[in-house]
Amino acid sequence: MNDASPSRAPLKVLVADANPKRGHALSQTLRADTSLEVLSVPSGMALIDAVQLHRPDVVLVDMERADRDALDSIRALSRSALERPIALFVDEDDIELMEMAFDTGICSYNVLEALPQDVKPLLRSAIALYDRFRRARDELAEAQRALAERRLIEQAKRCFMKNEKTSEAQAYRWLQRRAMQTSRRLAAVAQDYLAAQKKDDA
């Protein structure tokens, strides 16, 4: 299991388990692999606070059965700026738990009676899935932002055309000139123009 190399930093793994003895045993097993830097959630500390403290590459949550508090902790982490790839290890297959777990934001759900000899592929799979999801989410957010900006610009053009009795091309050129003069995005200029018109109409 020891495949650490000078060129690759150890993979930082934060182990979270509500059962201290179980969590300690899991951490000890993982520490046999020197390519992993194994960290634990301090007793009494919330998962999100432990992530802020340790800044792990991946979080490994070990769970014997459905635990609402643990799932709530995962959800809080996934919805925060500290979100990390999360792999969930469980003892028994439970469809309801699996669905709840994915809803909270885990990337990998693994039913294991015992840890495999090399756990890194499972952890790296969680990281890869997390990265893919984050890219897709960011691309969707960017597409939605671009669409909202286009709608804003179109609305500003129509308003300018109506107020100034100009063509669409003239309205667009006016917005472009204002954007260049103020070194701002076209959408920001359009938003300011619409806000000013709304204020004048009030």
Backbone as numpy.savetxt, mean C-alpha at the origin, in Angstrom:
# Nx Ny Nz CAx CAy CAz Cx Cy Cz
19.89 -23.89 4.32 19.08 -22.69 4.32 19.92 -21.43 4.32
21.20 -21.56 4.52 22.06 -20.40 4.62 22.58 -20.02 3.25
21.97 -18.99 2.63 22.43 -18.56 1.31 22.70 -17.07 1.29
22.99 -16.50 2.45 23.28 -15.07 2.50 24.55 -14.80 1.73
24.61 -13.65 1.07 25.80 -13.26 0.32 26.13 -11.83 0.65
27.41 -11.44 0.53 27.80 -10.08 0.87 27.08 -9.03 0.04
26.63 -9.40 -1.18 26.02 -8.43 -2.07 24.55 -8.21 -1.78
23.94 -9.05 -0.98 22.51 -8.92 -0.70 22.27 -8.76 0.79
21.57 -7.68 1.14 21.26 -7.46 2.55 20.23 -8.49 3.00
20.27 -8.88 4.27 19.28 -9.84 4.77 17.86 -9.31 4.59
16.94 -10.21 4.35 15.53 -9.85 4.24 14.99 -9.63 5.65
14.48 -8.43 5.91 13.98 -8.11 7.25 12.54 -8.61 7.40
12.36 -9.54 8.32 11.05 -10.18 8.53 10.56 -9.84 9.94
9.39 -9.25 10.03 8.79 -8.98 11.34 7.76 -10.06 11.62
7.96 -10.80 12.71 7.06 -11.89 13.08 6.05 -11.38 14.10
4.77 -11.60 13.79 3.70 -11.20 14.70 2.87 -12.43 15.04
2.77 -12.72 16.32 1.98 -13.86 16.78 1.42 -13.52 18.15
0.11 -13.67 18.30 -0.53 -13.35 19.58 -0.09 -14.31 20.68
0.41 -15.47 20.28 0.89 -16.46 21.24 2.41 -16.30 21.37
2.90 -15.73 22.49 4.33 -15.44 22.63 5.23 -16.67 22.44
4.84 -17.81 23.01 5.66 -19.01 22.88 5.73 -19.47 21.43
4.61 -19.44 20.78 4.55 -19.85 19.38 5.37 -18.88 18.52
5.21 -17.59 18.79 5.97 -16.59 18.03 7.46 -16.72 18.23
7.87 -17.01 19.48 9.30 -17.18 19.77 9.85 -18.40 19.04
9.09 -19.49 19.05 9.53 -20.71 18.38 9.68 -20.48 16.88
8.72 -19.76 16.30 8.78 -19.47 14.87 9.99 -18.60 14.56
10.23 -17.58 15.38 11.36 -16.69 15.16 12.68 -17.45 15.25
12.79 -18.35 16.22 14.02 -19.13 16.37 14.25 -20.00 15.15
13.19 -20.58 14.62 13.32 -21.41 13.43 13.80 -20.58 12.24
13.23 -19.39 12.09 13.60 -18.53 10.97 15.04 -18.02 11.10
15.49 -17.80 12.33 16.84 -17.27 12.55 17.93 -18.26 12.16
17.55 -19.50 11.94 18.54 -20.48 11.46 19.02 -20.12 10.05
18.23 -19.31 9.37 18.59 -18.86 8.02 19.21 -17.47 8.15
20.51 -17.37 7.94 21.20 -16.10 8.13 20.93 -15.09 7.02
20.18 -15.50 6.00 19.79 -14.53 4.97 18.54 -13.77 5.39
18.02 -14.11 6.58 16.86 -13.42 7.13 17.26 -12.66 8.39
16.80 -11.44 8.51 16.93 -10.69 9.76 15.55 -10.74 10.42
15.43 -11.53 11.47 14.13 -11.80 12.08 13.90 -10.86 13.26
12.78 -10.17 13.21 12.40 -9.22 14.25 11.06 -9.64 14.84
10.79 -9.22 16.05 9.55 -9.60 16.71 8.79 -8.35 17.16
7.48 -8.50 17.26 6.65 -7.42 17.80 6.79 -7.44 19.32
7.32 -6.37 19.91 7.47 -6.35 21.38 6.14 -6.55 22.08
6.18 -7.17 23.24 4.97 -7.44 24.00 4.22 -6.15 24.30
2.93 -6.16 24.01 2.09 -5.00 24.29 2.13 -3.92 23.22
2.95 -4.08 22.20 3.06 -3.06 21.15 2.13 -3.41 19.99
1.47 -2.41 19.44 0.60 -2.61 18.29 1.45 -2.96 17.07
0.87 -3.72 16.16 1.59 -4.14 14.95 2.09 -2.94 14.16
1.25 -1.94 13.99 1.63 -0.78 13.19 2.80 -0.02 13.83
2.85 0.00 15.17 3.96 0.65 15.87 5.25 -0.15 15.72
5.12 -1.47 15.71 6.30 -2.32 15.52 6.86 -2.15 14.11
5.98 -1.99 13.13 6.44 -1.75 11.76 7.16 -0.42 11.66
6.63 0.59 12.33 7.29 1.90 12.34 8.66 1.82 13.01
8.76 1.00 14.04 10.02 0.84 14.78 11.06 0.08 13.96
10.66 -1.04 13.36 11.62 -1.94 12.72 11.77 -1.73 11.21
10.76 -1.17 10.55 10.79 -0.97 9.09 11.14 -2.26 8.35
10.35 -3.31 8.53 10.67 -4.59 7.89 10.38 -4.58 6.39
10.95 -5.56 5.69 10.64 -5.76 4.27 9.31 -6.48 4.11
9.01 -7.34 5.06 7.78 -8.13 4.99 7.34 -8.47 6.41
6.03 -8.57 6.60 5.47 -8.93 7.90 4.90 -10.34 7.80
5.28 -11.19 8.75 4.77 -12.55 8.79 3.85 -12.67 10.00
2.57 -12.87 9.74 1.60 -13.03 10.82 1.27 -14.51 10.94
1.52 -15.06 12.12 1.25 -16.47 12.38 -0.01 -16.57 13.22
-0.98 -17.36 12.77 -2.28 -17.39 13.43 -2.79 -18.82 13.52
-3.17 -19.23 14.72 -3.73 -20.58 14.89 -5.16 -20.64 14.39
-5.91 -19.58 14.63 -7.33 -19.55 14.25 -7.72 -18.10 13.99
-8.94 -17.90 13.50 -9.41 -16.54 13.22 -9.31 -15.69 14.48
-8.62 -14.57 14.36 -8.41 -13.66 15.49 -8.78 -12.26 15.03
-9.92 -11.77 15.50 -10.42 -10.47 15.02 -9.45 -9.34 15.35
-8.84 -9.39 16.54 -7.89 -8.33 16.91 -6.70 -8.31 15.96
-6.20 -9.51 15.63 -5.06 -9.59 14.71 -5.44 -9.09 13.32
-6.63 -9.46 12.87 -7.09 -9.00 11.55 -7.29 -7.49 11.54
-7.80 -6.94 12.64 -7.96 -5.48 12.73 -6.60 -4.79 12.69
-5.59 -5.40 13.31 -4.24 -4.83 13.29 -3.68 -4.83 11.88
-3.93 -5.92 11.15 -3.47 -6.01 9.76 -4.16 -4.95 8.91
-5.47 -4.80 9.12 -6.23 -3.80 8.35 -5.70 -2.39 8.61
-5.43 -2.08 9.87 -4.92 -0.75 10.22 -3.58 -0.49 9.55
-2.72 -1.51 9.52 -1.41 -1.36 8.88 -1.57 -1.17 7.37
-2.44 -1.96 6.75 -2.61 -1.92 5.30 -3.18 -0.59 4.83
-3.90 0.09 5.70 -4.52 1.36 5.32 -3.68 2.57 5.72
-2.49 2.32 6.23 -1.63 3.41 6.69 -0.49 3.65 5.71
0.24 4.73 5.95 1.41 5.04 5.12 2.55 4.06 5.37
2.42 3.24 6.41 3.47 2.26 6.76 3.20 0.88 6.17
2.22 0.76 5.29 1.83 -0.55 4.78 3.03 -1.34 4.26
2.98 -2.64 4.46 4.05 -3.54 4.07 3.43 -4.81 3.48
4.21 -5.58 2.72 3.74 -6.91 2.31 3.47 -7.76 3.55
2.35 -8.45 3.57 1.99 -9.27 4.74 1.70 -10.69 4.29
2.41 -11.64 4.88 2.16 -13.06 4.64 1.49 -13.63 5.88
0.42 -14.36 5.67 -0.30 -14.97 6.80 -0.07 -16.47 6.78
0.37 -17.00 7.92 0.55 -18.44 8.08 -0.52 -18.95 9.04
-1.26 -19.96 8.62 -2.30 -20.55 9.47 -2.12 -22.06 9.51
-2.69 -22.69 10.54 -2.54 -24.14 10.71 -3.55 -24.94 9.88
-4.76 -24.39 9.75 -5.83 -25.13 9.08 -6.49 -24.26 8.02
-6.93 -24.91 6.96 -7.61 -24.20 5.89 -8.98 -23.74 6.37
-9.26 -22.46 6.21 -10.52 -21.88 6.67 -10.92 -20.83 5.64
-11.92 -21.15 4.82 -12.30 -20.26 3.73 -12.75 -18.90 4.25
-13.52 -18.90 5.34 -14.00 -17.63 5.88 -12.84 -16.77 6.37
-11.87 -17.40 7.04 -10.69 -16.67 7.51 -9.90 -16.15 6.32
-9.76 -16.97 5.28 -9.01 -16.55 4.10 -9.63 -15.31 3.47
-10.96 -15.31 3.33 -11.64 -14.16 2.73 -11.48 -12.92 3.59
-11.63 -13.09 4.91 -11.46 -11.95 5.81 -10.04 -11.42 5.75
-9.07 -12.34 5.68 -7.67 -11.95 5.67 -7.32 -11.14 4.42
-7.79 -11.60 3.27 -7.51 -10.85 2.04 -8.20 -9.49 2.06
-9.36 -9.41 2.69 -10.05 -8.12 2.81 -9.24 -7.14 3.66
-8.46 -7.66 4.61 -7.68 -6.77 5.47 -6.42 -6.26 4.78
-5.98 -6.95 3.72 -4.82 -6.46 2.99 -3.62 -7.39 2.94
-3.78 -8.66 3.33 -2.63 -9.56 3.22 -2.34 -9.86 1.75
-1.11 -10.26 1.47 -0.71 -10.58 0.10 -0.60 -12.08 -0.13
-0.42 -12.83 0.95 -0.15 -14.26 0.82 -0.80 -15.01 1.97
-1.61 -16.01 1.64 -2.30 -16.83 2.65 -1.76 -18.24 2.53
-1.15 -18.74 3.60 -0.46 -20.02 3.54 -0.94 -20.95 4.64
-1.41 -22.13 4.25 -1.82 -23.15 5.22 -0.65 -24.10 5.41
-0.07 -24.08 6.60 1.13 -24.87 6.87 1.00 -25.60 8.20
1.14 -26.90 8.16 1.19 -27.65 9.42 2.55 -27.45 10.09
3.57 -27.25 9.27 4.91 -26.98 9.78 5.62 -26.10 8.75
6.58 -25.31 9.22 7.31 -24.45 8.30 8.10 -25.29 7.30
8.12 -24.88 6.03 8.96 -25.58 5.06 10.43 -25.32 5.38
11.30 -26.10 4.79 12.73 -25.95 5.07 13.22 -24.57 4.68
12.69 -24.04 3.59 13.08 -22.70 3.14 11.82 -21.86 2.99
11.65 -20.88 3.87 10.44 -20.06 3.87 10.56 -18.84 2.97
11.78 -18.56 2.48 11.99 -17.34 1.70 11.11 -17.25 0.45
10.91 -18.34 -0.31 10.03 -18.21 -1.49 8.63 -17.72 -1.14
8.10 -18.14 0.01 6.78 -17.68 0.43 6.80 -16.18 0.76
7.86 -15.75 1.42 7.97 -14.34 1.79 8.19 -13.47 0.56
9.04 -13.93 -0.34 9.32 -13.14 -1.55 8.11 -13.11 -2.48
7.33 -14.18 -2.45 6.09 -14.19 -3.21 5.13 -13.12 -2.69
5.06 -12.99 -1.37 4.20 -11.95 -0.77 4.68 -10.57 -1.19
5.99 -10.37 -1.20 6.54 -9.07 -1.60 6.23 -8.78 -3.06
6.39 -9.79 -3.92 6.13 -9.61 -5.35 4.66 -9.29 -5.61
3.76 -9.99 -4.92 2.33 -9.73 -5.08 1.97 -8.33 -4.58
2.59 -7.94 -3.48 2.35 -6.60 -2.93 2.81 -5.53 -3.92
4.00 -5.71 -4.49 4.53 -4.73 -5.44 3.63 -4.63 -6.67
3.14 -5.78 -7.14 2.26 -5.77 -8.31 0.96 -5.05 -8.00
0.38 -5.34 -6.83 -0.86 -4.69 -6.43 -0.66 -3.18 -6.29
0.46 -2.79 -5.67 0.70 -1.36 -5.47 0.87 -0.63 -6.80
1.57 -1.27 -7.76 1.72 -0.64 -9.07 0.37 -0.48 -9.75
-0.47 -1.53 -9.67 -1.79 -1.45 -10.29 -2.64 -0.37 -9.62
-2.54 -0.28 -8.30 -3.30 0.73 -7.57 -2.83 2.13 -7.93
-1.50 2.31 -8.03 -0.96 3.63 -8.38 -1.33 4.02 -9.81
-1.32 3.03 -10.72 -1.69 3.32 -12.10 -3.16 3.71 -12.19
-4.01 3.04 -11.42 -5.43 3.38 -11.40 -5.64 4.79 -10.84
-4.93 5.10 -9.76 -5.05 6.43 -9.15 -4.60 7.51 -10.12
-3.52 7.24 -10.87 -3.02 8.21 -11.84 -4.02 8.40 -12.97
-4.62 7.30 -13.43 -5.62 7.40 -14.50 -6.84 8.19 -14.03
-7.25 7.97 -12.79 -8.40 8.70 -12.25 -8.07 10.18 -12.08
-6.82 10.47 -11.67 -6.41 11.87 -11.52 -6.39 12.57 -12.88
-5.84 11.88 -13.89 -5.77 12.47 -15.23 -7.17 12.73 -15.78
-8.09 11.79 -15.54 -9.47 11.97 -16.02 -10.13 13.15 -15.32
-9.91 13.27 -14.01 -10.49 14.38 -13.26 -9.94 15.72 -13.75
-8.64 15.74 -14.07 -8.03 16.98 -14.57 -8.59 17.35 -15.94
-8.77 16.34 -16.80 -9.33 16.64 -18.13 -10.74 17.21 -18.02
-11.53 16.64 -17.11 -12.89 17.15 -16.91 -12.87 18.58 -16.40
-11.93 18.88 -15.51 -11.80 20.22 -14.95 -11.43 21.22 -16.04
-10.49 20.84 -16.89 -10.05 21.72 -17.98 -11.19 21.95 -18.97
-11.92 20.89 -19.29 -13.05 21.03 -20.21 -14.11 21.96 -19.63
-14.37 21.84 -18.34 -15.36 22.69 -17.69 -14.91 24.15 -17.71
-13.61 24.37 -17.45 -13.08 25.74 -17.46 -13.14 26.32 -18.87
-12.84 25.51 -19.87 -12.91 26.00 -21.26 -14.33 26.42 -21.61
-15.31 25.60 -21.24 -16.70 25.94 -21.56 -17.12 27.22 -20.85
-16.69 27.37 -19.61 -17.03 28.57 -18.85 -16.38 29.81 -19.49
-15.11 29.68 -19.88 -14.40 30.81 -20.51 -15.04 31.17 -21.85
-15.39 30.16 -22.63 -16.03 30.40 -23.94 -17.34 31.16 -23.76
-18.10 30.79 -22.75 -19.39 31.44 -22.50 -19.19 32.88 -22.04
-18.23 33.09 -21.13 -18.02 34.42 -20.57 -17.37 35.38 -21.56
-16.40 34.87 -22.32 -15.61 35.74 -23.20 -16.04 35.67 -24.67
-17.03 34.82 -24.95 -17.53 34.65 -26.33 -16.39 34.29 -27.28
-15.61 33.29 -26.90 -14.47 32.86 -27.70 -14.68 31.43 -28.19
-13.76 30.98 -29.02 -13.79 29.60 -29.50 -13.12 28.69 -28.47
-13.28 27.40 -28.67 -12.65 26.44 -27.76 -11.13 26.55 -27.82
-10.59 26.74 -29.03 -9.13 26.85 -29.18 -8.61 28.08 -28.45
-9.33 29.19 -28.52 -8.90 30.41 -27.83 -8.96 30.23 -26.31
-9.99 29.56 -25.85 -10.12 29.32 -24.42 -8.97 28.45 -23.92
-8.62 27.44 -24.70 -7.53 26.54 -24.31 -6.20 27.28 -24.31
-5.97 28.14 -25.31 -4.72 28.89 -25.36 -4.61 29.84 -24.18
-5.74 30.42 -23.76 -5.72 31.32 -22.60 -5.30 30.55 -21.34
-5.87 29.37 -21.17 -5.50 28.54 -20.02 -4.02 28.16 -20.08
-3.54 27.82 -21.25 -2.13 27.46 -21.42 -1.22 28.63 -21.06
-1.56 29.83 -21.54 -0.74 31.00 -21.23 -0.69 31.26 -19.73
-1.85 31.15 -19.08 -1.90 31.37 -17.63 -1.05 30.33 -16.91
-1.08 29.11 -17.38 -0.28 28.05 -16.76 1.21 28.33 -16.91
1.62 28.81 -18.09 3.03 29.13 -18.33 3.46 30.34 -17.51
2.59 31.35 -17.43 2.93 32.57 -16.69 3.09 32.32 -15.19
2.30 31.40 -14.69 2.31 31.13 -13.24 3.09 29.87 -12.88
3.64 29.18 -13.90 4.39 27.93 -13.68 3.57 26.92 -12.89
2.33 26.76 -13.31 1.43 25.82 -12.63 0.84 24.86 -13.64
0.29 23.78 -13.12 -0.37 22.80 -13.98 -1.63 23.41 -14.58
-1.94 22.95 -15.78 -3.12 23.44 -16.48 -4.39 23.21 -15.65
-4.47 22.07 -15.00 -5.64 21.75 -14.20 -5.78 22.70 -13.01
-4.65 23.11 -12.42 -4.69 24.04 -11.29 -5.20 25.40 -11.74
-4.77 25.84 -12.92 -5.25 27.11 -13.48 -6.75 27.02 -13.75
-7.18 25.90 -14.32 -8.60 25.70 -14.61 -9.42 25.74 -13.32
-8.91 25.10 -12.28 -9.63 25.07 -11.00 -9.74 26.48 -10.42
-8.65 27.25 -10.49 -8.67 28.62 -9.97 -9.66 29.48 -10.75
-9.68 29.29 -12.06 -10.59 30.08 -12.90 -12.04 29.79 -12.54
-12.36 28.51 -12.39 -13.72 28.13 -12.04 -14.11 28.64 -10.65
-13.15 28.59 -9.72 -13.42 29.08 -8.36 -13.68 30.58 -8.38
-12.92 31.31 -9.19 -13.10 32.76 -9.28 -14.46 33.10 -9.89
-14.86 32.33 -10.90 -16.16 32.57 -11.52 -17.30 32.27 -10.56
-17.12 31.22 -9.78 -18.15 30.86 -8.80 -18.28 31.95 -7.74
-17.13 32.52 -7.35 -17.14 33.59 -6.35 -17.82 34.84 -6.91
-17.55 35.14 -8.19 -18.17 36.31 -8.81 -19.67 36.15 -8.95
-20.11 34.90 -9.15 -21.54 34.64 -9.34 -22.31 34.62 -8.02
-21.56 34.49 -6.91 -22.21 34.38 -5.60 -22.87 35.70 -5.19
